[in-house]
Amino acid sequence: MITNLYRLPKLEDRKDTIQIKRAFAGDKGAILNFIKSNFSDSWVYEAEHAIMQEVPKCFIAVEDKKVIGFACYDSSAKGFFGPIGVHPDYRGKNVGQSLLLRTLYAMKEYGYGYAVIGWVGDAEMFYRKTVDAEFIKGGNPENSVYSNMIFMS
């Protein structure tokens, strides 16, 4: 999917105890342990790559000093958003929306005009509703940067 970064909804401050902040390399272990415990191993590697950039390209959601979600960009390829994940206990509380928007605004600040949402899975409606994303014609995983992955062969 693709979204226009010049048509993003306004980024609102959260009115609860959840903070959205740029990842810090010193927190890499806690962030990667959260991802490994709740999501795919491949997301661990993508997030590690995003965290270790000169300016980290990963944002985290934190409550009471505990990681509850994350979102990255430029980890699979330049201009790509993702992966993103929120702990199941925090879904439905707009944590994913906050992470998505904060990350897309960072991409816009970095100079991108559009963001490619590389692997949508069952989140199509989330992306359509939140940032008016549309599918890229012929952009399915086997015709994208993901075709380089061993498991796609």
N, C-alpha and C positions, 0 to 999 in steps of 0.2 A: 504494500500500500504506500501511498505518498500523501503528504500533507504540506500545504503552503504555510510557511512560517510567518508570513505577513498577514495572515488571517486568523491568528490564534485568539482564543478567548482570553480575557483579562486574567492575569495571574493574581489570585486572591490570597491574602494571608490566612493561615489556618487559625481557627478560634478555639483550639483545644490544646492539649499538651504534646501533640505530635509535631516534631520539627523536621523540616526538609532541609538538608544541608549537603554541600559538596563533600564527597568522601575525602578522607585524609589517609595518606599512605600508612601512617602509624596504626590505623584501625583496620588495615587490610585483613589480618587474621580473623577478626570478629565478623567482618562483612562476608568473607569467603566461607567461613563456617556456617553462617546463616544461610547462604545460598546453597551450600552442599547439603545442609540438613533439610531444606524445603523444596529444592528445585533440581534441575539437571546438572550433571557434572560439566557439560559443555558450557553452561552459563558461568560456572566458576572460572573457567579459563578466559572467557570473554570479559567478565567483570575485572579479573586481575589485570588484564591488558589495559582496560579503561582506567583503573585506579592508578596504575603506574605511569601514566602519561605525565609530561612535565606539569601540566595543569590537569588534575584528575577529571576524567570525563565520565564520572559516575556520581550519582546523587543517592543519598540514603534517607529513609524515613526512620526517625528515632523517637522512642518514648521511654522515659525513665532509663536512659543510657543503654537501651536495648534496640538493636537493629530490627525493624519490622517490615522493611521493604527497601527496594533498590531499583534504579534505572540507569542505563548507560547509553552512551553514543560513541560512534567511531570505533567500536570494538570489532565488529565483523568486517566493516569496510567504511571508508570515508563517506560521511553523509547519512549513515545508517543509524536509526534509533533502535535501542534494545541491546540486550534483553531487559525486561522489567518483571518484577515479581513482588507480591505483597503476601505476608504471612496470612494464612486462612482466617485467623481470629480477627484480622483487621480489614478484611474485604467488606465492601459495602459502606465504608466510612470515608470515601473519597481520597484515600491514601494513594491509590494508583493514579487517580486524576491529578493530584498534586505533584506526584513524581513525574508523570508524563509532561505536564505543562512546564514545570521547572526545568526539566531536561531540554525540552524543545526551545524554550527561551534561551538557554545557554547555547544551543546550536545556532540560533538566530544571532546572538551576540558574537559568536565565533565567525560569522559571515555567511552561513548557509541561508539560502532562500527557501529551500524545500528540505524535508526529511523523508527518507525512505524508511518505512517500517518493514523490516526485512522478513520476519517470520511471524505471521499473525496468529496462526492456530485458531482457537475458538474465541479470540478477542475481537473479531471483526466489528461487531456492533459497538463495543467500547471505543474503538478508534474512530468509527464513523460518527458516533454521537459526540465525543469529546472534542475532536479536532477536524471533523469533516473530511477524514481520510477517504481515499478512493483506491481501488485496486489498480495496479499498473498492468496494462494489457501485455500478456505474455510474461509477466513477472513472477510466475510461480517458482518455488525454490529450485527446481531442477534447471531453470533458465536464469539463475542469478548467481551471485557470489557463493551461495551455499552449494553449488554444484562442485566446488573444489573439495568439499568434505568427503572423507573416506566412506562414511555410511551412505552417502548419496549415490556412490558408484554402483 
